[in-house]
Amino acid sequence: MKNAHIDENYLAKRQLKRGTAGWVLLAGLGISYVISGDFAGWNFGIAHAGWGGFAIAAGLMAIMYFCLVLSLAEMSASIPAAGGGYSFARQVMGPAGGYLTGLAILIEYALAPAAIVIFIGSAVEALTGFNGPLVYALFYIVFISIHLIGAGEALKTMMVISALAIFAIIATAVALIGNFDSTKLFDIAVSTEAAGASEFLPFGWYGVWAALPFGMWLFLAVEGVPLAAEEAKNPEKDVPKGIIAAMIFLLFTAVLVVFLLAGVAGADAIGKSAVPLVDALNINGNTTLATTVNVLGLAGLVASFFSIIYGYSRLVFALSRAGYLPQFLSLTSKKKTPTWALIVPGVLGFLASLTGEGDLMLAMAVVGATISYALMSLSHILLRVKNPDMPRPYKTPGGVVTSGIAFVLSLVALTGVYAFDPRAFNYTIILYIIGALYFFMYSKNHLVAKTADEEFAMLEKAESDLAHELG
């Protein structure tokens, strides 16, 4: 391995703005990554598994995410870098392990906005009659432009959009809670062919397996909070508090939508609905609130779209700065925003959105996500075993048992995508292999630093030199 030539300005041109986010903003980031998942998508799991089967699938995925979040909280406090999971894996599994983890996250974060912008197009069409590539392009241009203005401004804008989406969920819950009827949870006809089928599991255990990816939609992308570590005010404390607070809130909203909507409108109706909150309100006679929630559902989609753009830009920035991806992608502007790391994946995501296959894009994003979860959980286990004395401002409750649970469930979830959509599974694996070949055939010989510690040391020196010059 040879180091790429670095002049003294290399890292000075690749600086993010420190101190723009406290733990509340980071929690808001975690919630906004995910909040669109409460509005649509998850409910199709009921069509595959029945309400009982989906409840089991969603419960397993909630356990996986909670264990993963607790593991990430420890690693993000010990290794506060913009690469998030990539940085953790690199620390303990070397450049190859770091890159393969980062690549899996990148597939998730590049394809998820493509899926979401297709769903945004459908929502815009319902409200205005307009849809298609021009709508997709407009949303990409507007929200990438806001990110280019600066991280603090972007995160605050995102908080406002997320608050509107949260209001819609809470208002729906308040309106519906008095009409909850538990018998409606089990109104799907029991399959006579499925193994283990019952009123609780109308499509048997195979249905639970195929519903796992839909259970993930209630929490998908919350793991991106550590990508903001270099912009946090006090990353050792703010990132763990932010990601755990986000996860707890998302558990609350997941329970609300999964129980209430099916218990009011019926599991069969919700399992087929494109807009489950809106349909549940209409069935219950709350037509005015349904119209409002329909509009605010667009805010939920926009919040996730907006925040995942932030996430992919920070990951691409970190991978590029280390030499894994072309180095121009990590150049930052005068406002310390990673210009090309925002624009280039945005263009690629826009091109992917032209397929119009939102479900396929989202399923592919889930495959990338589950691979990254397995590798991040493994990183936590290996860091505990290999580096027991590493400073840990926050320690994961349960230690390696917690990350071990996340590891096993992430592998189970990966097989669930294959059960649901073999095409998405195969396409993503091909994409992953192509990305891996790029590393092994080219970028491993052009890394900026041999180890994560070496890169962090250079980064600290660049920041110190810059502060000295400004001083």
C-alpha positions in Angstrom: 0.0 0.0 0.0 1.3 3.4 -0.9 0.1 6.7 0.5 -1.3 9.3 -1.9 0.8 12.5 -2.0 -0.7 15.1 0.3 0.4 18.7 0.4 -0.1 20.7 3.5 -3.4 22.2 2.2 -5.0 18.8 1.5 -7.0 18.5 4.8 -7.4 22.2 5.2 -9.5 22.1 2.0 -11.6 19.3 3.5 -13.0 20.7 6.7 -16.5 20.5 8.0 -17.9 23.2 10.3 -17.5 22.2 13.9 -20.1 22.8 16.7 -23.2 23.2 14.5 -25.2 20.5 16.2 -26.1 19.7 19.8 -27.8 16.5 20.8 -31.4 17.8 20.2 -30.5 18.6 16.6 -28.9 15.2 16.2 -32.0 13.5 17.6 -34.0 15.5 15.1 -31.7 14.3 12.4 -32.2 10.7 13.4 -36.0 11.1 13.5 -36.1 12.9 10.1 -34.0 10.2 8.5 -36.8 7.7 9.3 -40.1 9.6 9.7 -41.4 9.1 6.2 -41.4 5.3 7.0 -44.4 5.9 9.4 -46.5 7.4 6.6 -46.3 4.6 4.0 -44.5 1.4 3.0 -44.4 -0.4 6.4 -48.0 -1.4 6.1 -47.4 -3.6 3.0 -45.8 -6.0 5.5 -49.4 -6.6 6.8 -50.4 -7.8 3.3 -47.5 -10.3 3.4 -47.9 -11.5 7.0 -51.2 -10.4 8.4 -51.2 -8.1 11.4 -49.9 -10.6 13.9 -47.1 -11.7 11.5 -46.1 -8.1 10.8 -46.1 -7.3 14.5 -43.6 -10.1 15.1 -41.5 -8.9 12.2 -41.6 -5.3 13.3 -40.8 -6.3 16.9 -37.7 -8.3 15.8 -36.5 -5.3 13.7 -37.1 -2.9 16.6 -34.9 -5.2 18.7 -32.2 -5.2 16.0 -32.2 -1.5 15.6 -32.2 -0.8 19.3 -29.2 -3.1 19.9 -27.5 -1.6 16.9 -28.1 2.0 18.1 -26.7 1.2 21.5 -23.6 -0.3 19.9 -23.2 2.7 17.6 -23.6 5.1 20.5 -20.5 3.6 22.2 -18.4 3.6 19.0 -19.4 7.1 18.0 -18.4 8.4 21.4 -15.0 6.7 21.1 -14.4 7.4 17.4 -16.2 10.7 16.5 -15.6 10.9 12.7 -17.9 11.9 9.8 -17.6 8.4 8.3 -19.8 6.9 11.0 -20.0 3.1 10.5 -17.1 3.2 8.0 -14.8 4.8 10.5 -15.7 2.3 13.2 -15.1 -0.7 10.9 -11.8 0.8 9.6 -10.5 1.2 13.1 -10.8 -2.5 13.8 -11.0 -4.3 10.4 -8.5 -2.2 8.5 -9.0 -0.4 5.1 -10.8 -3.3 3.4 -13.3 -3.8 6.2 -13.8 0.0 6.5 -14.5 0.4 2.8 -16.8 -2.6 2.5 -18.9 -1.2 5.4 -18.9 2.3 4.0 -19.9 0.9 0.5 -22.9 -0.9 2.0 -24.0 2.3 3.8 -23.4 4.3 0.6 -25.7 1.9 -1.4 -28.4 2.4 1.2 -28.0 6.2 1.4 -27.7 6.8 -2.4 -30.8 4.6 -3.3 -33.1 5.6 -0.4 -33.5 9.3 -1.7 -34.2 7.9 -5.2 -37.0 5.8 -3.7 -38.3 8.6 -1.6 -38.4 11.2 -4.4 -40.5 8.7 -6.5 -43.0 8.6 -3.5 -42.8 12.4 -3.2 -43.7 12.6 -6.9 -46.8 10.5 -6.3 -47.8 12.7 -3.4 -47.3 15.9 -5.4 -49.4 14.4 -8.2 -52.2 13.7 -5.8 -52.1 17.3 -4.7 -51.4 19.1 -7.9 -51.6 16.7 -10.9 -47.9 17.1 -11.7 -45.3 14.2 -11.5 -42.3 12.8 -13.3 -38.6 13.6 -13.9 -39.1 17.4 -13.6 -40.6 17.0 -10.1 -37.8 14.7 -9.1 -35.2 17.1 -10.4 -36.8 20.1 -8.7 -36.7 18.4 -5.3 -33.1 17.3 -5.7 -32.0 20.8 -6.8 -33.9 22.6 -4.1 -32.8 20.5 -1.2 -29.2 20.0 -2.3 -29.0 23.8 -2.6 -30.2 24.3 1.0 -27.4 21.9 2.1 -24.9 23.9 0.2 -25.8 27.0 2.2 -24.5 25.3 5.4 -25.0 22.4 7.8 -26.5 24.5 10.7 -29.1 26.0 8.4 -29.8 22.7 6.8 -30.3 20.9 10.2 -32.6 23.6 11.5 -34.7 23.6 8.3 -35.0 19.8 8.7 -36.2 20.1 12.3 -39.1 22.3 11.2 -40.1 19.9 8.4 -39.9 16.9 10.8 -42.0 18.7 13.4 -44.8 19.1 10.9 -44.6 15.3 10.1 -44.6 14.4 13.8 -47.7 16.7 14.4 -49.5 14.7 11.6 -48.8 11.4 13.3 -49.8 12.6 16.8 -53.0 14.3 15.5 -54.0 11.1 13.7 -53.4 9.1 16.9 -55.5 11.5 19.0 -58.3 11.4 16.4 -58.4 7.6 16.1 -57.6 6.2 19.6 -61.3 6.2 20.7 -62.3 4.0 17.8 -59.7 1.3 18.3 -61.2 -2.3 18.0 -58.8 -5.2 18.5 -60.9 -7.6 16.5 -60.1 -5.5 13.3 -56.5 -6.5 13.7 -57.3 -10.0 12.6 -59.7 -9.5 9.7 -57.5 -11.1 7.0 -58.6 -14.6 5.8 -56.3 -17.4 6.9 -54.4 -19.1 4.1 -55.1 -22.8 3.7 -51.7 -23.4 2.1 -49.2 -21.6 4.4 -47.3 -23.6 7.0 -48.2 -22.6 10.5 -51.2 -20.4 9.4 -53.6 -19.2 12.0 -55.9 -16.2 12.7 -52.8 -14.4 14.2 -50.5 -15.5 11.4 -52.8 -15.8 8.3 -49.8 -16.4 6.0 -47.8 -18.6 8.4 -44.2 -18.1 9.3 -43.0 -17.5 5.8 -45.1 -14.3 5.9 -43.2 -13.2 9.0 -39.9 -13.7 7.1 -41.0 -11.8 4.0 -42.3 -9.0 6.2 -39.0 -8.3 7.8 -37.9 -5.6 5.3 -41.2 -3.8 5.9 -40.5 -3.8 9.6 -37.2 -2.1 8.9 -39.0 0.8 7.1 -40.1 2.0 10.5 -36.5 2.6 11.6 -34.4 2.5 8.4 -31.5 5.1 8.3 -31.5 6.0 12.1 -28.0 4.6 12.1 -26.9 7.7 10.2 -26.7 10.0 13.2 -23.0 9.3 13.8 -22.3 10.7 10.3 -22.8 14.2 11.9 -20.1 13.5 14.5 -17.5 16.0 13.2 -20.2 18.8 13.2 -21.4 18.0 16.8 -20.7 20.5 19.6 -19.6 17.7 21.9 -19.5 14.5 19.9 -18.6 12.2 22.8 -21.8 13.1 24.6 -24.1 14.6 21.9 -24.0 11.7 19.4 -24.9 8.9 21.9 -27.7 11.0 23.4 -29.0 12.1 20.0 -29.2 8.6 18.4 -30.7 6.9 21.5 -33.3 9.7 21.9 -34.2 9.4 18.2 -34.6 5.6 18.5 -36.8 5.8 21.6 -39.1 8.4 19.8 -39.3 6.2 16.7 -40.3 3.2 18.8 -43.1 5.3 20.1 -44.4 6.4 16.7 -44.0 2.9 15.3 -46.2 1.4 18.0 -48.8 4.2 17.4 -49.2 3.5 13.6 -48.9 -0.3 13.7 -51.6 -0.7 16.4 -53.9 2.2 15.8 -54.4 2.2 12.0 -55.1 -1.5 11.7 -57.3 -1.4 14.8 -59.4 1.4 13.3 -59.5 0.6 9.6 -58.9 -3.1 9.7 -55.7 -5.0 8.9 -56.9 -6.0 5.4 -57.6 -2.4 4.3 -54.3 -1.0 5.8 -52.2 -3.8 4.3 -53.4 -2.6 0.8 -53.3 1.2 1.4 -50.9 3.6 -0.4 -51.6 6.2 2.3 -52.5 4.4 5.5 -52.9 7.4 7.9 -55.1 9.2 5.4 -57.3 6.1 4.7 -57.7 5.3 8.4 -58.9 8.8 9.0 -61.3 8.8 6.1 -62.7 5.4 7.1 -63.3 6.9 10.6 -65.0 10.0 9.2 -62.2 12.5 9.9 -62.1 13.8 6.3 -60.8 17.3 7.1 -57.9 16.0 9.2 -57.3 13.3 6.5 -56.7 16.1 3.9 -54.3 17.9 6.3 -52.4 14.7 7.1 -52.2 14.0 3.3 -50.3 17.3 2.9 -48.2 16.8 6.0 -47.4 13.3 4.8 -45.4 15.1 2.0 -43.5 16.9 4.8 -42.6 13.5 6.2 -41.3 12.3 2.9 -39.4 15.6 2.4 -37.8 15.3 5.9 -36.4 11.9 5.1 -35.3 12.9 1.6 -33.6 16.0 2.9 -31.8 14.4 5.8 -30.6 11.3 3.9 -29.0 13.7 1.4 -27.1 15.1 4.4 -26.1 11.6 5.4 -24.8 10.5 2.0 -22.8 13.7 1.6 -21.0 13.2 4.9 -20.2 9.5 4.1 -18.9 10.3 0.6 -16.9 13.2 2.1 -15.3 10.9 4.6 -14.6 8.1 2.1 -13.2 10.6 -0.4 -11.0 12.4 2.1 -9.4 9.0 3.1 -8.8 8.2 -0.6 -11.4 5.4 -1.0 -13.3 7.5 -3.5 -12.0 10.1 -6.0 -10.5 12.9 -3.8 -12.3 15.8 -5.4 -15.5 14.6 -3.8 -14.3 15.7 -0.4 -13.5 19.3 -1.3 -15.4 21.7 0.9 -16.7 25.2 0.2 -16.0 28.4 2.1 -19.1 27.5 4.2 -17.5 24.2 4.9 -20.0 22.1 3.1 -18.9 19.2 0.9 -20.0 20.5 -2.4 -19.3 17.6 -4.7 -20.2 15.0 -2.1 -23.7 16.6 -2.2 -24.0 17.0 -6.0 -22.5 13.8 -7.5 -24.6 11.2 -5.5 -27.6 13.5 -6.1 -27.2 13.2 -9.8 -26.8 9.4 -9.6 -29.8 9.2 -7.3 -31.9 11.3 -9.8 -30.9 9.0 -12.6 -32.0 5.9 -10.5 -35.3 7.7 -9.8 -36.0 7.7 -13.5 -36.8 4.0 -13.3 -40.0 5.0 -11.4 -39.6 1.8 -9.3 -39.7 3.2 -5.8 -40.3 -0.2 -4.2 -37.3 -1.7 -6.0 -35.0 1.2 -5.0 -36.1 0.9 -1.4 -35.7 -2.9 -1.3 -32.2 -2.4 -2.7 -31.4 0.2 -0.1 -32.5 -2.3 2.6 -30.1 -4.9 1.3 -27.2 -2.4 1.6 -28.5 -1.4 5.1 -28.5 -5.0 6.4 -25.0 -5.8 5.1 -23.8 -2.6 6.9 -25.6 -3.5 10.1 -23.9 -6.9 10.2 -20.5 -5.3 9.6 -21.1 -2.4 12.2 -22.2 -4.9 14.8 -19.2 -7.0 14.1 -17.0 -3.9 14.5 -18.4 -3.3 18.0 -17.7 -6.9 19.0 -14.1 -6.8 17.6 -13.4 -3.4 19.2 -14.4 -4.8 22.6 -12.2 -7.9 22.1 -9.2 -6.3 20.4 -9.2 -2.8 22.1 -10.6 -3.4 25.6 -8.7 -0.4 27.0 -9.9 2.1 24.3 -11.5 5.2 26.0 -15.3 4.7 26.0 -17.2 7.8 27.2 -20.4 5.8 26.7 -20.6 2.0 27.1 -23.2 -0.2 25.4 -25.4 -1.9 28.0 -24.9 -5.6 27.6 -21.7 -5.2 25.7 -21.0 -7.7 23.0 -24.3 -9.6 23.8 -26.2 -6.5 22.6 -24.1 -6.1 19.4 -24.3 -9.9 18.9 -28.1 -9.8 18.8 -27.9 -7.0 16.3 -25.5 -9.0 14.2 -27.6 -12.2 14.1 -30.9 -10.3 13.4 -29.3 -8.2 10.6 -28.3 -11.4 8.8 -31.8 -12.8 9.2 -33.2 -9.5 7.9 -30.9 -9.7 4.8 -32.4 -13.1 3.9 -35.9 -11.6 4.4 -35.2 -9.2 1.5 -34.5 -12.2 -0.7 -37.8 -13.8 0.5 -39.6 -10.7 -0.5 -37.8 -9.6 -3.7 -35.0 -11.7 -5.1 -34.5 -9.2 -7.9 -33.6 -6.4 -5.5 -31.3 -8.7 -3.6 -29.4 -9.8 -6.7 -29.1 -6.3 -8.2 -27.7 -5.0 -4.9 -25.2 -7.8 -4.6 -24.0 -7.1 -8.1 -23.6 -3.4 -7.3 -21.8 -4.3 -4.1 -19.3 -6.5 -6.0 -18.6 -3.8 -8.6 -17.9 -1.3 -5.7 -15.6 -3.8 -4.0 -13.7 -4.4 -7.2 -13.0 -0.7 -7.5 -11.4 -0.8 -4.1 -9.3 -3.9 -4.6 -8.2 -3.0 -8.1 -7.6 0.7 -7.6 -8.3 2.8 -4.5 -6.6 0.6 -1.9 -3.3 1.8 -3.6 -4.3 5.5 -3.3 -5.3 5.8 0.4 -4.4 9.0 2.2 -3.5 7.2 5.4 -2.6 3.6 6.2 -4.7 3.5 9.4 -7.7 5.4 10.8 -5.5 6.7 13.7 -3.0 8.1 11.1 -5.9 9.9 9.3 -7.3 11.3 12.6 -3.8 12.5 13.6 -3.4 14.3 10.3 -6.9 15.8 10.6 -6.2 17.1 14.1 -2.9 18.6 12.9 -4.7 20.3 10.0 -7.3 21.8 12.3 -4.7 22.9 14.8 -2.7 24.6 12.0 -5.8 26.2 10.6 -6.8 27.5 14.1 -3.3 28.8 14.6 -3.4 30.7 11.3 -6.8 32.2 12.0 -5.6 33.1 15.5 
